[in-house]
Amino acid sequence: MAILSPSKKVVLITGATDGLGLEAAKKYLKAGFIVVITGRNKQKTQKAVKNIKVSTGDTDDELRYILLDLASLTSVRRAVQDFLTLSLPLHVLVNNAGTTTKTREFTEDTQLVEKTLAVNFVGPLLLTELLLPKLRESAPSRILNVTSSLHEPNPKIPGIPTNFDLDNLDGSKQWEFMYAYKNSKLAVIWHTYLLSERLKGSGVAVNCFCPGFVPGTNLNRDAPFLTRFVVKNFMGKLKSAVTIEKATDDYLLYGSNTELEGVTGKYFRDGKESSSSADSYNLEKGKKVWNVACDIAGLDDTKY
C-alpha cells in the first residue's frame, strides 16, 4: 500500500477510546501521523492514550487528545476550539464515533430528531463544518465518515425498515433501535455525497465507508440486553464477521493511500469502492435531512 509522506500529517479520530477508533489510532501513529483522539470521559480518554503509547512505543509526543461528546452541541463547539489551540494542521478527519440506545431518547439540544440520529449524524455534521476552514487550509485533506451496510434495505432482518421516513425523524411514529441506527447511517452517506459536491475543487475529499460487521466493538453497549448477549456470544462466529484488526486496516487505507488522492464522494466497503443503497442517491431527500441538522446546530448559512 502506497502511503502519503508521514511527515507531520495529522489525523483526528473521534470515538477512539476503544474498539475501532482505538485500534485505528494505533495504526495511524505507527504509520507516522500525529494523532489526535477524542473521548467523552477524561479518565477513560487518558487511559486510552496510555494504551496507545504503550502499544506503539510512541515516545515523540505525537499523540494528543481532546474531549468530545457528540450528544452535546456545546461539547462539539468546545472540542473544535480545543483542537485549534493545538496549532496543528488537519489532513484526515475520521468521523468514527457513534451510538445506539436501548430506548427512544433525546439529546439536551433537540427533540426534532431522536438521539441516535443526533449523535451519529447531527453532531458529526457540526464538527465537520466547524473544522472545514482547517481542512481547507491543510489541503490536500480527507474526511472519512464511518457508515454501515445496514443502511441498505434488508426486509429479511426483523426491525430494519426499507424506507427512511422524513416524518419520523423523532421516532414518534415508529422507533426501534436498529431502525434508528440504520437511518442514522443512511444520513451519514447523504452527508458524504452532499458535502463532497460542495467541496469540489477545494482539495478536501469526502468519502464514507462500512468497516464490516465487527462484533468486537463496544457500539452495542447501550443496545437491549438480548442484542448484546447474541452479538457477544454468537455473532462473532459468523463467517461475515470481521476482526477489529482487519477492519482498521481500511481506516488507514482510506486516509493514506496515495491512489485515493482526490477521490471524493464515494462509498467504500471491503477496501474498494462500492455502491450504496438506492435511497442514498436521493439527494433531494438528503438535503431535507441536512437542513434539519442545520436547524438543530444553528448552521443557517449552510442550508439548502
Buried (B, 14 or more C-beta within 10 A) or exposed (E): EEBBEBEEBBBBBBBBBBBBBBBBBBBBBBBBBBBBBBBBEEEEBEBBBEBBBEBBEBEEEBBBBBBBBBBBBEBBBBBBEBBBEBEBBBBBBBBBBBBBBEEBBBBEBBEBBBBBBBBBBBBBBBBBBBBBEBBBEBBEBBBBBBBBBBBBBEEEEEEBBEEBEEEBBBBEEEBBBBBBBBBBBBBBBBBBBBBBEEBEEBBBBBBBBBBBBBBBBBBBEBBBEEBBEBBEEEBBEEEEBBBBEBBBBBBBBBBBBEEBEEBBBBBBBEBEEEEBBEBBBBBEBBBBBBBBBBBBBEBEEBEE
